[in-house]
Amino acid sequence: MNYNDVSIIPALINCRKTNTSTDILYNLIYTIDSSIDHPRNGVSKSQHYETLINLLKIRRTSLIVIFDEIDYLEDEGIIYNLSREDFEDIDDKLFISMVGITNDYSFFGKIGPGVKSSFGNESLEFPGYDSQELVNILNERSSIAFKDGCLDEGTIPYCAALTASDKKDARYSLEILKTTGDIADFENSDIITQDHVLDAYKKLNQNKKIQATKSLSLKQGFVLFVILKSYINNKKPYSGNIINMYKKYGKKLDMSIPSNNRISEYITELDKIGLITANDRGGRGNSRVLEPTEDPYVLFDAIKEANPIFEDLYL
């Protein structure tokens, strides 16, 4: 692509897979020049930046970086650094432009003010699908995937309604429909019903929460472990009690103990992720009531599988 006698190269970064500054810079360097002899490891981040910028200058090339699922980015500093590059000393037609794609509407509200100022983002919002749009999409796909007459009349509208009230995401709606068919097939059912849709919806939600549980950091995971253990032992978990239990039993695992505020922040993060609810109990002090949003035994098994060191801890 060329504009104003300057070559423009687009680079798509999937932030689920490539989310560190080093990996992103390495990816960008090889997008511009796949034959360059530049190591991924063993060089500083500043050397990666220097190589990238020199390539752009030598080749009189501008760069459009598209961060897909930018909310998975581990280091927002790369946004700041790339947006601050100035080519006026070489050619004022050169530029680095960035596009961030996310389903997390709160992402740009959470990045630091310096990054936000440098990025100078202009938002373009695409509304989610409504129920009828999802019905149309599902009808089109189901006519290919399923035999005539095997879908109960209310199956597609119910699948669409579940998704429209939640994620408004066509891909997720199709995933539910596929899982619905798998469940009906496993049961040797000739007709795919709304009950199958509900089972699929619950199964997918549970699987997502299991994966979210396994991907927690050690300290986030230990907070969840303590909450679940308390809940399973029929002790209503309150935030103040969980903080005290974390500090007491974390020492037995030789873990560094964060401040009370940081443990409280971990609780809030688990609430935002959707693994627990943290509701104000009322009254004074640390008074949030904590409850798992999924079968506590399922999440408990997942957190122990991800962190075997928790296995033998007696609470």
KOLKOLTI-689576 format. One record per residue (C-alpha): residue in three letters; x, y, z. Coordinates in pm, 1 decimal, always signed. Layout:
BEGIN
{atom "ala",{X,Y,Z}}
...
// end
This chain:
BEGIN
{atom "met",{+0.0,+0.0,+0.0}}
{atom "asn",{+131.6,+346.2,-88.9}}
{atom "tyr",{+18.7,+696.9,+1.2}}
{atom "asn",{+202.1,+1024.7,-74.8}}
{atom "asp",{+494.9,+822.6,-213.5}}
{atom "val",{+531.1,+645.3,+121.1}}
{atom "ser",{+482.6,+270.7,+165.3}}
{atom "ile",{+229.1,+177.7,+435.1}}
{atom "ile",{+240.5,-165.6,+597.6}}
{atom "pro",{-46.0,-298.4,+813.2}}
{atom "ala",{+46.9,-531.0,+1099.4}}
{atom "leu",{-215.0,-735.2,+1285.4}}
{atom "ile",{-125.3,-829.8,+1642.5}}
{atom "asn",{-343.9,-1089.4,+1817.4}}
{atom "cys",{-296.8,-981.8,+2178.2}}
{atom "arg",{-421.7,-1313.3,+2314.8}}
{atom "lys",{-113.1,-1477.0,+2164.8}}
{atom "thr",{+131.5,-1186.2,+2134.6}}
{atom "asn",{+93.3,-956.5,+2433.3}}
{atom "thr",{+439.5,-853.9,+2558.7}}
{atom "ser",{+637.3,-558.3,+2426.3}}
{atom "thr",{+928.7,-781.1,+2322.6}}
{atom "asp",{+711.4,-1023.0,+2123.4}}
{atom "ile",{+514.1,-741.1,+1961.0}}
{atom "leu",{+828.1,-550.6,+1856.7}}
{atom "tyr",{+984.3,-868.6,+1717.5}}
{atom "asn",{+662.9,-936.2,+1523.7}}
{atom "leu",{+659.8,-582.5,+1381.0}}
{atom "ile",{+1026.2,-599.0,+1278.3}}
{atom "tyr",{+969.1,-919.3,+1083.0}}
{atom "thr",{+647.4,-787.5,+931.7}}
{atom "ile",{+854.4,-509.4,+775.2}}
{atom "asp",{+1151.3,-728.2,+680.0}}
{atom "ser",{+1114.2,-1105.7,+708.9}}
{atom "ser",{+1474.8,-1162.7,+602.1}}
{atom "ile",{+1638.7,-947.8,+869.0}}
{atom "asp",{+1884.6,-1113.1,+1107.2}}
{atom "his",{+1748.7,-989.1,+1438.5}}
{atom "pro",{+1722.0,-1208.2,+1750.8}}
{atom "arg",{+1400.6,-1237.1,+1952.2}}
{atom "asn",{+1583.8,-1285.3,+2280.7}}
{atom "gly",{+1911.7,-1166.3,+2425.6}}
{atom "val",{+1869.8,-800.9,+2329.3}}
{atom "ser",{+1714.6,-516.0,+2523.9}}
{atom "lys",{+1372.9,-372.9,+2455.4}}
{atom "ser",{+1534.0,-45.7,+2348.5}}
{atom "gln",{+1732.6,-233.4,+2082.7}}
{atom "his",{+1410.4,-379.7,+1946.4}}
{atom "tyr",{+1264.7,-27.1,+1925.5}}
{atom "glu",{+1579.0,+107.6,+1759.9}}
{atom "thr",{+1577.9,-169.3,+1497.0}}
{atom "leu",{+1209.7,-113.2,+1420.4}}
{atom "ile",{+1241.3,+263.6,+1382.3}}
{atom "asn",{+1557.1,+239.1,+1171.2}}
{atom "leu",{+1382.6,-4.3,+936.4}}
{atom "leu",{+1091.8,+235.0,+891.1}}
{atom "lys",{+1326.0,+525.9,+821.3}}
{atom "ile",{+1552.8,+338.9,+579.7}}
{atom "arg",{+1258.4,+196.4,+385.8}}
{atom "arg",{+1049.8,+516.6,+403.6}}
{atom "thr",{+769.2,+303.7,+539.6}}
{atom "ser",{+481.1,+390.3,+767.1}}
{atom "leu",{+316.1,+138.2,+994.8}}
{atom "ile",{-44.0,+75.0,+1095.5}}
{atom "val",{-51.3,-155.8,+1397.9}}
{atom "ile",{-384.8,-325.0,+1466.8}}
{atom "phe",{-409.7,-463.8,+1818.9}}
{atom "asp",{-687.4,-722.9,+1814.5}}
{atom "glu",{-829.2,-786.0,+2164.4}}
{atom "ile",{-607.2,-509.9,+2298.6}}
{atom "asp",{-742.8,-570.1,+2650.6}}
{atom "tyr",{-511.8,-876.3,+2667.3}}
{atom "leu",{-205.7,-653.5,+2625.5}}
{atom "glu",{+30.8,-707.3,+2920.0}}
{atom "asp",{+235.8,-389.6,+2878.2}}
{atom "glu",{+51.1,-72.9,+2779.2}}
{atom "gly",{+388.4,+101.8,+2758.5}}
{atom "ile",{+424.6,-11.3,+2398.1}}
{atom "ile",{+122.2,+203.7,+2306.1}}
{atom "tyr",{+291.1,+502.7,+2467.4}}
{atom "asn",{+628.7,+443.0,+2305.3}}
{atom "leu",{+501.0,+376.7,+1953.0}}
{atom "ser",{+267.8,+675.8,+1963.8}}
{atom "arg",{+556.6,+906.3,+2066.7}}
{atom "glu",{+779.0,+826.6,+1768.8}}
{atom "asp",{+856.1,+1135.5,+1558.4}}
{atom "phe",{+993.0,+1109.5,+1203.4}}
{atom "glu",{+1001.7,+1480.1,+1121.1}}
{atom "asp",{+1383.5,+1480.7,+1115.4}}
{atom "ile",{+1370.7,+1228.2,+828.5}}
{atom "asp",{+1035.5,+1264.7,+654.7}}
{atom "asp",{+720.7,+1423.4,+792.3}}
{atom "lys",{+512.6,+1184.0,+580.5}}
{atom "leu",{+618.4,+883.8,+790.0}}
{atom "phe",{+403.0,+774.9,+1081.9}}
{atom "ile",{+304.5,+493.0,+1314.6}}
{atom "ser",{-69.2,+464.0,+1361.6}}
{atom "met",{-250.0,+225.1,+1594.2}}
{atom "val",{-594.2,+67.9,+1606.9}}
{atom "gly",{-715.9,-108.8,+1920.7}}
{atom "ile",{-1002.6,-356.8,+1895.8}}
{atom "thr",{-1177.4,-475.0,+2211.6}}
{atom "asn",{-1511.1,-595.1,+2345.1}}
{atom "asp",{-1419.9,-444.9,+2682.7}}
{atom "tyr",{-1577.8,-100.9,+2675.8}}
{atom "ser",{-1392.5,-4.4,+2994.3}}
{atom "phe",{-1042.8,-78.4,+2860.0}}
{atom "phe",{-949.5,+273.9,+2750.1}}
{atom "gly",{-1078.6,+408.6,+3079.8}}
{atom "lys",{-831.9,+187.3,+3267.6}}
{atom "ile",{-507.9,+276.4,+3088.9}}
{atom "gly",{-277.7,+538.2,+3241.1}}
{atom "pro",{-336.1,+906.4,+3164.6}}
{atom "gly",{+4.2,+944.2,+2994.3}}
{atom "val",{-67.2,+650.2,+2764.7}}
{atom "lys",{-418.7,+774.7,+2692.0}}
{atom "ser",{-291.1,+1123.5,+2611.0}}
{atom "ser",{-21.2,+993.8,+2374.9}}
{atom "phe",{-252.4,+746.5,+2209.7}}
{atom "gly",{-509.4,+1019.4,+2141.7}}
{atom "asn",{-766.0,+752.3,+2075.0}}
{atom "glu",{-1083.5,+819.8,+1882.0}}
{atom "ser",{-1348.9,+561.0,+1958.9}}
{atom "leu",{-1573.1,+391.9,+1705.5}}
{atom "glu",{-1833.2,+169.8,+1865.3}}
{atom "phe",{-2006.8,-115.5,+1685.7}}
{atom "pro",{-2328.7,-212.1,+1862.3}}
{atom "gly",{-2389.1,-577.8,+1942.3}}
{atom "tyr",{-2641.7,-783.8,+1751.3}}
{atom "asp",{-3002.3,-779.0,+1868.6}}
{atom "ser",{-3211.4,-1096.1,+1900.3}}
{atom "gln",{-3360.4,-1080.8,+1550.0}}
{atom "glu",{-3020.9,-1028.0,+1386.4}}
{atom "leu",{-2885.4,-1327.5,+1576.2}}
{atom "val",{-3189.9,-1534.9,+1473.3}}
{atom "asn",{-3118.2,-1453.4,+1108.3}}
{atom "ile",{-2750.8,-1553.3,+1143.9}}
{atom "leu",{-2834.2,-1875.7,+1328.7}}
{atom "asn",{-3106.0,-1970.3,+1080.1}}
{atom "glu",{-2860.4,-1930.3,+793.8}}
{atom "arg",{-2592.9,-2145.2,+959.6}}
{atom "ser",{-2833.4,-2405.8,+1098.9}}
{atom "ser",{-2974.5,-2473.1,+751.0}}
{atom "ile",{-2626.0,-2595.1,+657.1}}
{atom "ala",{-2534.8,-2769.5,+984.0}}
{atom "phe",{-2855.4,-2956.1,+1073.4}}
{atom "lys",{-3100.5,-3183.5,+897.4}}
{atom "asp",{-3445.2,-3045.4,+817.6}}
{atom "gly",{-3692.2,-3087.8,+1101.8}}
{atom "cys",{-3443.7,-3165.3,+1379.7}}
{atom "leu",{-3467.8,-2820.4,+1539.6}}
{atom "asp",{-3759.9,-2749.9,+1769.9}}
{atom "glu",{-3943.6,-2432.9,+1672.0}}
{atom "gly",{-3822.4,-2234.2,+1972.2}}
{atom "thr",{-3460.1,-2352.1,+1969.7}}
{atom "ile",{-3308.3,-2080.2,+1748.8}}
{atom "pro",{-3499.7,-1786.4,+1906.6}}
{atom "tyr",{-3409.1,-1910.0,+2255.6}}
{atom "cys",{-3039.8,-1942.8,+2163.1}}
{atom "ala",{-3046.2,-1590.9,+2016.8}}
{atom "ala",{-3226.4,-1447.6,+2320.5}}
{atom "leu",{-2970.3,-1593.1,+2562.3}}
{atom "thr",{-2683.3,-1440.6,+2366.9}}
{atom "ala",{-2851.4,-1104.7,+2304.2}}
{atom "ser",{-2910.3,-1057.6,+2676.4}}
{atom "asp",{-2549.9,-1143.2,+2754.3}}
{atom "lys",{-2265.3,-1086.7,+2505.1}}
{atom "lys",{-2456.2,-984.7,+2188.1}}
{atom "asp",{-2184.9,-1180.1,+2006.9}}
{atom "ala",{-2263.7,-1384.1,+1695.2}}
{atom "arg",{-1959.8,-1609.3,+1742.6}}
{atom "tyr",{-2070.5,-1696.4,+2095.5}}
{atom "ser",{-2424.6,-1759.3,+1975.3}}
{atom "leu",{-2292.7,-1998.2,+1709.4}}
{atom "glu",{-2076.3,-2168.1,+1971.4}}
{atom "ile",{-2385.3,-2225.7,+2187.1}}
{atom "leu",{-2576.1,-2366.8,+1889.4}}
{atom "lys",{-2289.7,-2603.4,+1801.7}}
{atom "thr",{-2264.2,-2725.8,+2161.5}}
{atom "thr",{-2643.2,-2764.1,+2167.6}}
{atom "gly",{-2620.5,-2998.9,+1870.4}}
{atom "asp",{-2335.2,-3192.7,+2034.2}}
{atom "ile",{-2539.4,-3243.8,+2351.3}}
{atom "ala",{-2848.0,-3357.7,+2158.2}}
{atom "asp",{-2631.6,-3595.4,+1954.9}}
{atom "phe",{-2473.8,-3738.5,+2271.3}}
{atom "glu",{-2823.5,-3802.2,+2409.2}}
{atom "asn",{-2934.9,-3962.8,+2079.2}}
{atom "ser",{-3215.9,-3708.8,+2062.1}}
{atom "asp",{-3392.5,-3668.1,+1727.1}}
{atom "ile",{-3505.8,-3316.6,+1816.3}}
{atom "ile",{-3286.8,-3032.0,+1943.1}}
{atom "thr",{-3484.0,-2848.2,+2211.4}}
{atom "gln",{-3459.0,-2538.8,+2428.9}}
{atom "asp",{-3345.3,-2763.0,+2715.5}}
{atom "his",{-3044.0,-2860.2,+2506.9}}
{atom "val",{-2973.7,-2490.2,+2445.8}}
{atom "leu",{-2985.0,-2414.4,+2817.9}}
{atom "asp",{-2754.7,-2708.2,+2895.3}}
{atom "ala",{-2509.9,-2585.1,+2629.8}}
{atom "tyr",{-2521.5,-2230.2,+2765.8}}
{atom "lys",{-2447.6,-2350.2,+3119.9}}
{atom "lys",{-2170.7,-2582.8,+3000.6}}
{atom "leu",{-1993.8,-2309.9,+2800.4}}
{atom "asn",{-2020.4,-2059.4,+3084.4}}
{atom "gln",{-1879.9,-2314.8,+3326.0}}
{atom "asn",{-1591.7,-2398.4,+3090.3}}
{atom "lys",{-1506.4,-2030.1,+3051.2}}
{atom "lys",{-1498.8,-1985.2,+3428.8}}
{atom "ile",{-1279.8,-2292.1,+3469.3}}
{atom "gln",{-1034.2,-2149.4,+3215.5}}
{atom "ala",{-1045.6,-1808.0,+3385.3}}
{atom "thr",{-973.7,-1977.4,+3719.1}}
{atom "lys",{-673.9,-2165.4,+3580.9}}
{atom "ser",{-528.6,-1847.6,+3428.9}}
{atom "leu",{-526.8,-1649.6,+3755.5}}
{atom "ser",{-197.5,-1534.5,+3901.8}}
{atom "leu",{-73.7,-1722.4,+4209.4}}
{atom "lys",{-196.5,-1453.7,+4450.1}}
{atom "gln",{-532.4,-1406.6,+4277.9}}
{atom "gly",{-569.5,-1783.7,+4280.3}}
{atom "phe",{-492.6,-1807.6,+4649.2}}
{atom "val",{-757.2,-1547.4,+4729.8}}
{atom "leu",{-1011.0,-1750.9,+4531.3}}
{atom "phe",{-888.8,-2073.3,+4697.5}}
{atom "val",{-946.5,-1926.3,+5045.5}}
{atom "ile",{-1291.9,-1795.5,+4946.7}}
{atom "leu",{-1398.6,-2131.0,+4801.8}}
{atom "lys",{-1259.7,-2330.1,+5095.4}}
{atom "ser",{-1445.0,-2106.5,+5338.1}}
{atom "tyr",{-1765.6,-2137.6,+5135.4}}
{atom "ile",{-1738.5,-2516.9,+5107.7}}
{atom "asn",{-1684.1,-2537.7,+5485.2}}
{atom "asn",{-2016.9,-2353.6,+5530.9}}
{atom "lys",{-1845.4,-2044.2,+5663.6}}
{atom "lys",{-1993.0,-1736.8,+5497.7}}
{atom "pro",{-1687.9,-1565.6,+5346.1}}
{atom "tyr",{-1662.6,-1197.4,+5434.3}}
{atom "ser",{-1386.0,-988.1,+5283.4}}
{atom "gly",{-1229.8,-905.1,+5619.8}}
{atom "asn",{-1211.1,-1271.6,+5717.9}}
{atom "ile",{-1064.8,-1368.7,+5381.3}}
{atom "ile",{-789.6,-1107.4,+5417.5}}
{atom "asn",{-697.5,-1247.3,+5759.3}}
{atom "met",{-703.9,-1607.7,+5630.6}}
{atom "tyr",{-486.7,-1514.1,+5331.8}}
{atom "lys",{-224.2,-1363.5,+5560.2}}
{atom "lys",{-234.5,-1657.3,+5804.0}}
{atom "tyr",{-219.0,-1943.1,+5554.3}}
{atom "gly",{-10.9,-1765.8,+5291.5}}
{atom "lys",{+276.9,-1773.2,+5538.8}}
{atom "lys",{+251.6,-2152.8,+5554.8}}
{atom "leu",{+317.2,-2159.8,+5179.7}}
{atom "asp",{+608.1,-1916.1,+5215.5}}
{atom "met",{+420.7,-1666.4,+4998.9}}
{atom "ser",{+496.8,-1295.5,+5019.1}}
{atom "ile",{+201.1,-1131.1,+5190.5}}
{atom "pro",{+47.3,-826.4,+5015.1}}
{atom "ser",{-108.2,-536.9,+5201.9}}
{atom "asn",{-473.0,-552.8,+5310.2}}
{atom "asn",{-560.9,-308.2,+5032.4}}
{atom "arg",{-394.0,-525.4,+4769.6}}
{atom "ile",{-576.0,-839.1,+4887.4}}
{atom "ser",{-898.1,-638.4,+4875.8}}
{atom "glu",{-810.5,-540.6,+4518.4}}
{atom "tyr",{-765.7,-908.9,+4428.9}}
{atom "ile",{-1118.2,-970.1,+4559.9}}
{atom "thr",{-1250.1,-687.4,+4343.0}}
{atom "glu",{-1067.2,-830.7,+4039.9}}
{atom "leu",{-1226.5,-1173.0,+4095.9}}
{atom "asp",{-1563.6,-1000.3,+4108.5}}
{atom "lys",{-1496.3,-817.1,+3780.9}}
{atom "ile",{-1382.1,-1138.4,+3612.4}}
{atom "gly",{-1712.3,-1294.6,+3716.4}}
{atom "leu",{-1579.1,-1575.2,+3936.6}}
{atom "ile",{-1735.9,-1435.3,+4255.4}}
{atom "thr",{-1983.6,-1171.3,+4362.7}}
{atom "ala",{-1872.0,-921.6,+4625.7}}
{atom "asn",{-2174.9,-744.6,+4768.6}}
{atom "asp",{-2174.6,-482.1,+5041.3}}
{atom "arg",{-2302.6,-633.7,+5363.0}}
{atom "gly",{-2374.2,-300.4,+5524.8}}
{atom "gly",{-2237.8,-182.9,+5856.7}}
{atom "arg",{-1879.4,-92.5,+5931.9}}
{atom "gly",{-1543.0,-235.3,+5844.8}}
{atom "asn",{-1459.7,-502.0,+5590.3}}
{atom "ser",{-1812.8,-608.8,+5514.6}}
{atom "arg",{-1839.3,-746.1,+5162.9}}
{atom "val",{-2014.0,-1081.1,+5133.4}}
{atom "leu",{-1832.3,-1307.1,+4886.9}}
{atom "glu",{-1994.9,-1589.9,+4691.7}}
{atom "pro",{-1879.1,-1801.0,+4396.5}}
{atom "thr",{-2077.4,-1760.3,+4074.1}}
{atom "glu",{-2021.5,-2123.5,+3974.9}}
{atom "asp",{-2033.9,-2459.3,+4150.6}}
{atom "pro",{-1766.2,-2405.0,+4419.1}}
{atom "tyr",{-1642.0,-2764.4,+4391.3}}
{atom "val",{-1583.1,-2722.6,+4015.9}}
{atom "leu",{-1383.0,-2402.4,+4067.0}}
{atom "phe",{-1205.0,-2554.8,+4367.8}}
{atom "asp",{-1082.8,-2847.6,+4158.9}}
{atom "ala",{-970.3,-2607.4,+3884.2}}
{atom "ile",{-771.0,-2385.5,+4118.8}}
{atom "lys",{-600.3,-2687.1,+4280.3}}
{atom "glu",{-515.1,-2829.6,+3939.1}}
{atom "ala",{-356.5,-2499.1,+3838.0}}
{atom "asn",{-177.9,-2459.8,+4174.5}}
{atom "pro",{-82.6,-2800.1,+4321.6}}
{atom "ile",{+86.2,-2628.6,+4619.0}}
{atom "phe",{-262.9,-2549.3,+4754.6}}
{atom "glu",{-360.9,-2917.2,+4755.2}}
{atom "asp",{-246.5,-3019.3,+5101.4}}
{atom "leu",{-311.4,-2691.1,+5280.2}}
{atom "tyr",{-550.6,-2745.2,+5570.8}}
{atom "leu",{-777.1,-2449.9,+5637.2}}
// end
